Amino acid sequence: QVQLVESGGGLVQAGGSLRLSCVASGSSGSRLGWYRQAPGKQRELVATITSGGRTNYADSMKGRFTISRDNAKNTVYLQMNSLKPEDTAVYYCNAYLLYKNYWGQGTQVTVSS
């Protein structure tokens, strides 16, 4: 059973940084990732990372966001720098394992201008 618990969201000014964490129990070997959903918009990819460390980013996040994982701690991180008001959204942790998607409850990130 995969369970995902996010933390680290909050309110930050434009240009600031936040680090999100997600403890992904039961996720050994899975691809982990972050997605986000802004009000009135569809959920979109932020970044993913395989168990071997290969990463993939949405174009708009490249250079500002960094995804990493600690397999020993079953934890995935998202370091977000140079945040913009348009980054405001609920950020969801995702695990993809054996053709199934698992989701966390989400953590709110609000970037003020």
C-alpha positions as CSV (number, residue, x, y, z in Angstrom):
1,Q,0.0,0.0,0.0
2,V,1.5,3.3,-1.1
3,Q,0.8,6.3,1.1
4,L,2.0,9.8,0.3
5,V,2.2,12.7,2.8
6,E,3.3,16.1,1.7
7,S,4.6,19.0,3.7
8,G,6.4,22.3,3.2
9,G,3.8,24.4,1.5
10,G,3.0,27.9,2.6
11,L,2.9,31.6,1.7
12,V,6.0,33.2,0.2
13,Q,6.7,36.5,-1.6
14,A,7.6,36.5,-5.3
15,G,11.2,35.7,-5.8
16,G,11.4,33.6,-2.7
17,S,11.9,29.9,-2.2
18,L,10.2,26.9,-0.7
19,R,11.0,23.2,-0.3
20,L,8.3,20.6,-0.5
21,S,8.8,17.1,1.0
22,C,6.8,14.0,0.5
23,V,7.2,10.8,2.5
24,A,6.2,8.0,0.1
25,S,5.8,4.9,2.2
26,G,5.4,1.7,0.2
27,S,6.9,3.3,-2.9
28,S,10.1,1.4,-3.3
29,G,11.1,1.3,-6.9
30,S,8.4,3.7,-8.1
31,R,8.7,6.8,-10.1
32,L,7.9,9.8,-7.9
33,G,6.8,13.2,-8.9
34,W,5.1,16.5,-8.2
35,Y,2.1,17.9,-10.0
36,R,0.2,21.0,-9.3
37,Q,-3.3,22.4,-9.8
38,A,-4.2,26.0,-9.8
39,P,-7.8,27.2,-9.3
40,G,-9.9,26.7,-12.4
41,K,-7.1,24.8,-14.2
42,Q,-6.2,21.2,-14.8
43,R,-3.6,19.4,-12.8
44,E,-0.2,19.7,-14.6
45,L,3.2,18.0,-14.4
46,V,5.9,19.8,-12.4
47,A,8.6,17.2,-12.3
48,T,9.3,13.4,-12.0
49,I,12.2,11.4,-10.8
50,T,12.8,7.6,-11.3
51,S,14.2,5.3,-8.7
52,G,17.5,5.6,-10.5
53,G,17.5,9.4,-10.3
54,R,16.5,10.3,-13.9
55,T,14.5,13.5,-13.8
56,N,12.0,15.1,-16.1
57,Y,10.6,18.7,-15.8
58,A,7.9,20.7,-17.3
59,D,9.5,23.4,-19.5
60,S,8.2,26.3,-17.4
61,M,9.9,24.9,-14.3
62,K,13.3,24.1,-15.7
63,G,16.0,26.1,-14.1
64,R,13.8,27.2,-11.1
65,F,12.7,23.9,-9.6
66,T,14.7,20.9,-8.6
67,I,13.4,17.5,-7.8
68,S,15.4,15.0,-5.7
69,R,14.8,11.9,-3.7
70,D,16.3,10.0,-0.8
71,N,15.5,6.3,-1.4
72,A,16.6,5.3,2.1
73,K,14.0,7.7,3.5
74,N,11.4,7.0,0.9
75,T,11.2,10.8,0.4
76,V,11.0,13.0,-2.6
77,Y,11.7,16.8,-2.5
78,L,10.9,19.7,-4.6
79,Q,13.1,22.8,-4.2
80,M,11.4,25.8,-5.7
81,N,13.3,29.0,-6.3
82,S,12.5,32.3,-7.9
83,L,8.8,31.7,-7.3
84,K,6.2,33.7,-9.2
85,P,2.6,34.4,-8.4
86,E,1.6,32.1,-11.2
87,D,3.2,29.2,-9.3
88,T,0.4,29.5,-6.8
89,A,-1.4,26.1,-6.7
90,V,-2.0,23.0,-4.7
91,Y,1.1,20.8,-5.2
92,Y,0.5,17.0,-5.2
93,C,3.0,14.3,-4.6
94,N,2.6,11.3,-7.0
95,A,3.9,7.8,-7.1
96,Y,3.7,5.7,-10.2
97,L,4.1,2.0,-9.5
98,L,3.0,-1.1,-11.3
99,Y,0.9,0.9,-13.7
100,K,-1.0,2.6,-10.9
101,N,-1.0,6.3,-9.8
102,Y,-1.1,7.2,-6.2
103,W,-1.6,10.7,-4.9
104,G,-1.0,12.7,-1.7
105,Q,-3.6,15.0,-0.2
106,G,-1.8,18.1,-1.6
107,T,-0.1,21.1,0.0
108,Q,-1.0,24.7,-0.8
109,V,1.7,27.0,-2.2
110,T,0.8,30.7,-2.4
111,V,3.1,33.2,-4.0
112,S,2.3,36.9,-3.3
113,S,3.3,39.7,-5.7
